[in-house]
Amino acid sequence: MKSLRIRTLMVAAAASIPALAFAQTQAPAQVAATATVTPAEVTTPPADTMKSAISKKTLSPFYSSAPKIEIQNIRPTDMRGLNVYESPKEEGVPYTGFKLNWGAGFTQQFQGLDHSNTASPKVVAGVDANKLIQVGHGFNNAEANLYMNAQVAKGIRVALTSYLSTRHHNETWVKDGYFLIDASPINVDLLNNIMKYVTLRVGHFEINYGDAHFRRTDAGNAMFNPLVGNYIMDAFTTEIGAEAYVRKSGFLAMAGMTGGEVRGQIIKPAQRAPTYLGKLGFDKELTPDVRVRLMGSLYQTAKSISNTLYSGDRGGSRYYDVLENTASTETAQAWSGAIQPGLSSKVRALQFNPFVKVGGLEFFGIAEQAKGRNATETADRTWNQYAGEALYRFLADDRVYVAGRYNTAKGRLLNMTNDVSVDRYNVGAGWFITPNVMMKGEWVNQKYNDFPTTDIRNGGKFKGYMIEGVVAF
């Protein structure tokens, strides 16, 4: 992993407005926070689940070793961020003036996977493009994130995230930069009353489509993913625009509009259209031991030169080189094991997510449909994805857990005449050694179905184990 350059720190420290991130952003991922509430700062958790998910956890002495929170309305990057979705509406700490806070996330894996296929030879320039690269067991490259958050006014912060080293980019990239506004900058009663329920996010940010992106591994931060791999169709990207939220008594509604691409561009306007986002749902703690969240999300764009809703993860897959040919490199083939449906122009995607927590038992699900095409196609293609994830947390402060996930995706890829599908199951366990340090492992088994004999994924499968260490603060 390359070390952080002095130039990168200077850019990040100077970023008091999101425009600095916009100019550099080439890559997406999930924004996280850098600190957490200490027991002395919270005595009684609020009643609303969306306001209390962080505060309730801080009542235990186990969390006393975590760094003190200094920024308002923030989701911690450590264990306290578990099962926190949108950034909390509660302030968390009083406003005492300008604050600048730094944090980081690091991961390291040991991979023990084997793969095979039954594809027919496809010789190109004397090389069989369908012959799998030989893989062994060993360490993957470490990944790292850098977080900066600045409290610039009461209820208003600027966030900046940089990828210091990832599978797809070993060098430093800025992920995003944006304003999060939870209070009126003008002391007017009408605006103050409105902002009790409203949140605005403006800039270049990880779009809030679906709930799965809150639980995924984001390059150097894997605290919120109970397993090692992300989902087969990984809906995750950053775009430039704005989102507006209204939250009241457990209900949440969001509407947003973006440019529909990772980069800001003004050329070729006839080939671009805005992207519209929507989210609606309910999140409530019904009893002290029962929480229910149900959300539906919409993402829609009529045309784009390069839409990356399902290909925007610059961190890359955790499953290195599986089902790749002998010319594979970890950087160029960074998404091994994932399905990117190639809907790079027109996209209409819907995702529904139930989440239920009863004591230490949790269930999270995905029901998703994506329909669209690239710029050269004349007809839409459809992909459907389903996933169910169950886990049980136990021992003091839920420090240990066991988990299982089943994930399947089915649809038609470009230039194929029939639908194909991919099935995966994972089982694993994890241990939070401290709120900021964890270890986890999984067994994964993935199979590819109905791929043509000329495709390297024909009869493809990989299976084995992954072990991962995570540090985030």
C-alpha positions in Angstrom: 0.0 0.0 0.0 1.3 3.4 -0.9 1.7 5.8 2.0 -0.3 9.0 2.1 1.4 11.8 0.4 1.9 15.2 2.0 0.1 16.7 -1.0 -3.0 14.7 -0.3 -3.2 15.8 3.4 -2.9 19.4 2.2 -5.7 19.0 -0.2 -7.9 17.4 2.4 -7.2 19.9 5.1 -8.1 22.8 2.8 -11.4 21.2 1.8 -13.9 23.5 3.5 -16.3 23.3 0.6 -17.2 20.2 -1.5 -15.9 21.7 -4.7 -12.4 20.5 -3.9 -13.7 17.0 -3.8 -15.6 17.4 -7.1 -12.6 18.5 -9.0 -10.7 15.3 -8.0 -13.4 12.7 -7.6 -13.0 9.7 -9.9 -14.3 7.0 -7.6 -17.3 6.1 -5.4 -17.9 4.4 -2.0 -19.5 4.9 1.4 -18.9 7.9 3.7 -18.4 7.2 7.4 -17.7 9.2 10.5 -14.6 9.5 12.7 -15.7 9.4 16.3 -18.4 8.4 18.8 -20.3 9.5 21.8 -18.8 8.7 25.2 -20.9 7.5 28.1 -20.7 10.8 29.9 -22.3 12.6 27.0 -25.6 10.6 26.8 -27.7 9.6 29.7 -31.1 8.7 28.2 -31.5 7.3 24.7 -34.2 9.1 22.5 -37.4 7.1 21.8 -37.1 7.3 18.0 -35.0 4.4 16.5 -33.5 6.6 13.8 -32.3 9.0 16.6 -31.2 6.5 19.2 -29.3 3.7 17.4 -25.9 5.3 18.3 -26.8 6.8 21.6 -28.1 3.6 23.2 -24.8 1.8 22.5 -22.7 4.4 24.2 -24.2 3.6 27.6 -21.9 0.5 28.0 -18.4 0.8 29.4 -17.2 -1.3 26.4 -17.4 1.8 24.2 -15.3 4.0 26.5 -12.2 3.3 24.5 -13.7 4.8 21.4 -12.7 8.3 20.4 -14.9 11.2 21.6 -17.4 12.6 19.2 -16.8 16.1 18.1 -19.0 16.4 15.0 -22.8 16.6 14.9 -25.2 14.3 13.0 -22.6 11.7 12.2 -22.5 8.0 11.7 -19.5 6.5 13.4 -17.1 4.4 11.4 -16.6 1.9 14.2 -18.9 -0.7 15.9 -21.4 2.1 16.9 -22.2 2.5 13.3 -23.8 -1.0 13.1 -27.4 -0.9 12.0 -27.3 2.9 11.5 -28.5 3.8 8.0 -28.9 7.5 7.1 -26.8 9.9 9.2 -28.8 10.5 12.4 -31.0 13.5 12.8 -30.1 13.9 16.4 -27.2 16.3 17.0 -25.2 13.9 19.1 -23.1 16.6 20.7 -23.8 20.3 21.3 -22.3 22.8 18.8 -19.3 24.6 20.4 -17.8 26.2 17.3 -15.7 25.0 14.4 -14.2 21.5 14.6 -12.0 19.5 12.3 -11.9 15.7 12.8 -9.9 13.0 11.1 -10.4 9.2 10.9 -9.4 6.2 8.9 -10.3 2.6 8.0 -8.0 -0.3 7.2 -8.5 -3.9 6.1 -6.4 -6.9 5.4 -7.6 -10.3 4.1 -6.2 -13.8 3.8 -7.8 -15.6 0.8 -8.2 -19.4 0.5 -10.3 -19.8 -2.6 -10.2 -22.3 -5.5 -12.1 -22.0 -8.8 -12.9 -24.0 -11.9 -15.0 -23.8 -15.1 -16.1 -25.9 -18.1 -15.8 -23.3 -20.9 -14.6 -24.3 -24.3 -11.2 -23.1 -25.4 -11.2 -19.7 -27.0 -7.8 -19.0 -28.6 -6.9 -15.4 -29.3 -3.4 -14.6 -30.6 -2.3 -18.0 -29.5 -3.7 -17.7 -25.9 -6.7 -19.4 -24.5 -8.9 -16.6 -23.2 -11.1 -19.1 -21.3 -8.3 -20.7 -19.3 -8.5 -19.7 -15.7 -5.5 -18.1 -14.0 -3.9 -20.2 -11.3 -4.7 -19.0 -7.8 -3.3 -20.0 -4.5 -3.8 -19.2 -0.9 -2.3 -16.0 0.6 -2.7 -12.4 1.6 -4.5 -9.8 -0.5 -3.2 -6.2 -0.7 -4.4 -4.1 2.3 -6.8 -1.2 1.7 -7.2 2.1 3.5 -9.6 5.0 3.7 -9.1 8.5 5.1 -12.0 10.6 6.5 -12.2 14.3 7.2 -15.3 16.0 8.7 -15.5 19.7 9.5 -18.2 21.2 11.7 -18.6 24.6 10.0 -21.8 25.8 11.7 -24.5 24.4 14.0 -26.0 21.4 12.3 -23.8 21.9 9.2 -20.8 19.8 8.3 -18.5 19.1 5.4 -17.4 15.6 4.7 -14.5 14.4 2.6 -13.5 10.8 2.0 -10.3 9.6 0.2 -9.3 6.1 -0.8 -5.6 5.9 0.1 -5.2 2.4 -1.4 -7.7 0.0 -3.0 -7.6 -3.0 -5.3 -8.6 -1.0 -8.3 -6.5 2.1 -7.5 -3.3 1.5 -5.5 -2.8 5.3 -5.5 -4.8 7.9 -3.6 -8.3 8.9 -4.9 -10.8 11.3 -3.5 -14.2 9.5 -3.1 -16.6 12.3 -2.3 -17.1 15.7 -0.7 -20.4 17.3 0.4 -22.4 19.5 2.8 -24.8 17.8 5.2 -27.3 20.4 6.6 -29.5 19.6 9.6 -30.0 23.1 10.9 -30.9 26.5 9.4 -27.9 28.8 8.9 -30.3 31.7 9.5 -32.0 32.1 12.9 -35.6 32.3 11.7 -38.3 30.5 13.6 -40.0 29.1 10.4 -36.7 27.7 9.1 -35.7 26.4 12.5 -39.0 24.5 12.8 -38.7 23.1 9.3 -35.1 21.9 9.9 -36.3 19.9 12.9 -37.5 17.4 10.4 -35.5 18.1 7.2 -32.0 17.2 6.2 -30.3 18.4 3.0 -27.2 16.8 1.4 -25.5 18.8 -1.4 -22.3 18.0 -3.3 -20.6 14.8 -4.6 -21.8 11.9 -2.5 -22.6 8.2 -2.2 -26.2 8.2 -3.4 -28.8 6.8 -1.1 -30.3 4.1 -3.3 -31.4 1.1 -1.3 -30.2 0.1 2.1 -27.6 -2.5 1.1 -25.0 0.2 0.6 -25.1 1.0 4.3 -24.1 -2.6 5.1 -21.4 -3.2 2.5 -17.7 -3.1 2.7 -16.4 0.2 1.4 -12.7 -0.4 0.5 -10.8 0.1 3.7 -13.8 0.0 6.0 -15.5 -3.4 6.5 -17.0 -2.8 10.0 -20.6 -2.9 8.8 -20.5 -6.0 6.6 -20.9 -9.1 8.8 -19.3 -11.2 6.0 -16.3 -10.5 3.8 -17.8 -10.2 0.3 -20.4 -7.7 -1.0 -23.5 -8.5 -2.9 -23.4 -10.1 -6.4 -25.0 -7.0 -8.0 -23.4 -4.2 -5.9 -25.5 -1.0 -6.3 -23.0 1.6 -5.2 -21.7 4.8 -6.8 -21.1 8.5 -6.1 -22.8 11.3 -8.1 -23.1 15.1 -8.0 -26.4 16.6 -6.9 -28.6 17.0 -3.9 -30.9 14.9 -1.7 -33.7 16.2 0.7 -34.9 14.1 3.6 -38.0 14.5 5.8 -38.1 12.4 9.0 -40.9 12.2 11.6 -42.0 9.6 14.1 -40.1 6.8 12.4 -41.2 7.7 8.8 -38.6 8.7 6.2 -39.0 10.2 2.8 -36.2 11.3 0.4 -36.1 12.9 -3.0 -33.0 13.7 -4.9 -31.6 14.6 -8.3 -28.0 14.1 -9.6 -26.1 14.3 -12.9 -26.2 10.5 -13.2 -22.5 9.9 -13.6 -19.4 9.7 -11.3 -17.8 12.7 -13.0 -19.2 16.1 -13.7 -19.3 16.8 -17.5 -20.9 19.5 -19.6 -20.0 18.2 -23.1 -22.3 16.1 -25.2 -25.5 17.3 -23.4 -27.8 15.5 -25.9 -26.4 12.1 -24.5 -27.2 12.9 -20.9 -30.2 13.4 -18.6 -30.7 14.0 -14.9 -31.0 11.0 -12.5 -33.9 11.0 -10.1 -33.8 9.3 -6.7 -36.5 8.5 -4.2 -36.8 6.6 -0.9 -39.7 6.0 1.3 -40.1 3.9 4.4 -40.5 3.3 8.1 -38.0 2.6 10.9 -39.2 2.2 14.4 -38.3 0.5 17.7 -41.6 -1.2 18.5 -40.3 -2.5 21.9 -36.9 -2.2 23.6 -36.0 -5.6 21.9 -37.8 -5.3 18.6 -36.9 -2.9 15.7 -38.5 -3.0 12.3 -37.3 -1.1 9.2 -38.9 -1.3 5.7 -37.6 0.9 2.9 -38.2 1.2 -0.8 -35.9 3.0 -3.2 -36.0 4.2 -6.8 -33.2 5.2 -9.2 -34.1 6.4 -12.7 -32.2 8.0 -15.6 -33.2 8.2 -19.2 -29.8 8.4 -20.7 -26.1 8.7 -19.7 -22.7 8.4 -21.3 -21.4 6.3 -18.5 -23.7 5.3 -15.7 -22.1 3.4 -12.9 -24.9 2.3 -10.5 -23.6 -1.3 -10.7 -20.0 -0.7 -11.6 -19.0 2.2 -9.4 -17.1 0.4 -6.6 -13.4 1.5 -6.9 -12.5 -0.7 -3.9 -13.1 -3.8 -6.0 -14.2 -7.3 -5.0 -12.8 -9.1 -2.0 -12.5 -12.3 -4.1 -9.3 -11.8 -6.0 -8.9 -13.3 -9.5 -11.7 -15.8 -9.3 -13.1 -16.8 -12.7 -10.5 -14.7 -14.5 -8.2 -15.7 -17.3 -4.5 -16.0 -17.3 -4.0 -12.4 -18.4 -5.9 -11.1 -15.3 -4.5 -8.4 -13.0 -6.0 -7.5 -9.7 -6.4 -3.9 -10.9 -7.9 -4.3 -14.3 -10.1 -7.2 -13.3 -11.0 -5.7 -9.9 -14.6 -6.9 -9.7 -14.0 -10.7 -9.7 -17.1 -12.6 -8.7 -19.5 -9.7 -9.2 -22.1 -9.2 -11.9 -22.1 -5.8 -13.7 -25.1 -5.8 -15.9 -23.8 -3.1 -18.3 -26.8 -0.8 -18.0 -24.5 2.2 -18.7 -27.1 4.5 -20.4 -30.7 4.0 -19.4 -31.4 2.7 -15.9 -34.6 2.2 -13.9 -33.9 0.3 -10.6 -36.1 -0.5 -7.7 -34.9 -2.0 -4.4 -36.9 -3.1 -1.4 -35.2 -3.8 2.0 -36.7 -5.3 5.1 -34.7 -5.2 8.3 -35.9 -6.8 11.5 -34.1 -7.0 14.8 -35.4 -9.1 17.8 -32.9 -9.0 20.6 -29.6 -10.3 19.2 -31.3 -11.8 16.1 -31.2 -9.8 12.9 -32.6 -10.2 9.3 -31.8 -8.1 6.3 -33.2 -8.6 2.8 -33.0 -7.4 -0.8 -35.6 -7.6 -3.5 -34.3 -5.6 -6.5 -35.0 -5.2 -10.2 -32.9 -3.2 -12.6 -34.0 -2.6 -16.2 -32.2 -0.6 -18.9 -29.5 -0.8 -21.6 -26.3 0.8 -22.9 -26.1 3.5 -25.6 -25.9 1.1 -28.5 -28.8 -1.2 -27.6 -32.4 -0.7 -28.8 -34.2 -2.9 -26.3 -34.1 -3.0 -22.5 -32.6 -5.9 -20.5 -33.8 -6.9 -17.0 -31.9 -8.1 -14.0 -33.5 -9.3 -10.7 -31.6 -9.8 -7.5 -32.7 -11.4 -4.2 -30.7 -11.7 -0.9 -31.5 -12.8 2.6 -29.0 -12.3 5.5 -29.5 -13.6 9.0 -27.2 -13.1 12.0 -27.2 -13.6 15.7 -25.1 -11.4 18.0 -24.3 -12.6 21.5 -22.0 -12.2 24.5 -21.6 -8.8 26.3 -22.3 -5.8 24.0 -23.0 -8.1 21.1 -19.2 -8.5 20.4 -19.5 -11.9 18.8 -21.8 -13.0 16.0 -22.5 -15.7 13.5 -24.0 -15.0 10.1 -25.3 -16.5 6.9 -26.4 -15.0 3.6 -27.9 -16.3 0.4 -27.7 -14.2 -2.7 -28.9 -14.8 -6.3 -29.0 -12.6 -9.4 -30.6 -13.4 -12.8 -30.8 -11.6 -16.1 -29.4 -11.0 -19.5 -26.0 -9.7 -20.3 -25.0 -7.8 -23.4 -24.9 -9.9 -26.6 -26.4 -12.9 -24.9 -29.6 -14.6 -26.2 -30.6 -16.2 -22.9 -30.8 -15.3 -19.2 -28.0 -16.3 -17.0 -27.8 -16.5 -13.2 -25.3 -16.5 -10.3 -26.0 -18.1 -6.9 -23.9 -17.5 -3.8 -24.1 -18.5 -0.1 -21.8 -17.3 2.7 -21.6 -18.4 6.3 -19.3 -16.8 8.8 -18.6 -15.3 12.2 -17.0 -12.2 13.6 -15.5 -10.8 16.9 -15.3 -7.1 17.8 -12.1 -7.1 19.9 -12.7 -3.4 20.7 -15.3 -1.0 19.2 -12.6 -0.1 16.6 -11.0 -3.5 15.9 -12.6 -6.7 14.6 -11.8 -10.0 13.0 -14.2 -12.1 10.8 -14.2 -15.0 8.5 -16.5 -16.7 6.0 -16.9 -19.7 3.8 -18.2 -18.8 0.4 -19.6 -20.9 -2.4 -20.6 -19.3 -5.8 -21.9 -20.9 -9.0 -22.6 -19.6 -12.5 -25.5 -21.0 -14.4 -26.5 -21.1 -18.1 -23.5 -19.1 -19.4 -22.6 -19.9 -23.0 -19.8 -22.4 -23.6 -17.8 -19.6 -25.2 -17.9 -17.6 -21.9 -15.2 -18.2 -19.3 -17.9 -18.4 -16.7 -19.5 -21.4 -18.3 -19.8 -24.1 -15.5 -17.9 -21.7 -13.3 -17.7 -21.9 -9.6 -15.4 -20.9 -6.8 -15.4 -21.7 -3.1 -13.3 -21.5 0.0 -12.6 -19.3 3.0 -11.8 -15.7 3.6 -10.3 -14.2 6.8 -10.3 -10.4 7.3 -9.0 -8.0 9.9 -10.6 -4.5 10.2 -9.6 -1.3 12.0 -11.7 1.8 11.9 -11.8 5.0 13.9 
